[in-house]
Amino acid sequence: MTILVISDIHANRTALEAVLEDAGSFDEVWCLGDVVGYGPDPNSCVEIVRELPDLVCLRGNHDSAVAGLAENTKFNPTAQKALEWTEQELNAGNLTYIKELPTHAEMDEVTLAHGSPRDPVWEYIMDPYTATANFDFFSTPYCLVGHSHIPFLYFYRSEEELAQRRNLELGEAVELPGRALLNPGSVGQPRDNDPRASYAVFEPEKRMWIPHRVVYDVEAVQARMKEAGLPLTYIQRIAHGW
Ligand code: ZN
């Protein structure tokens, strides 16, 4: 079985389409939240995602804000502008779909959350201390998260040691250790200085994780963002991956 793991699409249809094409065939899709926010294509991204086969999709912090389930004031003023635009743009059907998504899920050996298992909507896992602390908050061998827009794999040995971050090689399968915390990176707004869309493939029977990146037409997305009047920072950052 092959599971496509995606997160933080952020209304970037061109990046999402590039990922789906690059991934080829898969049996299931796990989407770890933030389908909308920042980008110019909220409706088409929700529509593409909801049609994916055997989909589990979570609600992220941007999705929650747009759906009226989180305060916009928790975001900085520029992000609030993009959220207001998204709220006006999304049609009623897509809004209802987002509103009803869960914030976390458990799938056999894997826990799914947008931010972290400790705080599924909001917490960022950005360092080994936060990663280590979060191993106490899931009982499955593995936990997959998004939210930081940075791909990672932390594995855990014992309570006495900090979780270790392992370097990932693109396209190279990693056999997962006993317990691991993983992030597939962001489809629509990567933040690890690599502008290519990020995703991962998970093969549960083999306990394999394969990180991938794919180039997409950033300029086409930037043109749609300009047309929509979205904030300049978000238009610029997708070209650089910060
Ligand atoms: Zn995000």
Boltz pocket constraint, residues with backbone or C-beta under 6 A from the ligand:
constraints:
  - pocket:
      binder: B
      contacts: [[A, 8], [A, 10], [A, 33], [A, 34], [A, 60], [A, 62], [A, 147], [A, 148], [A, 149]]
      max_distance: 6.0
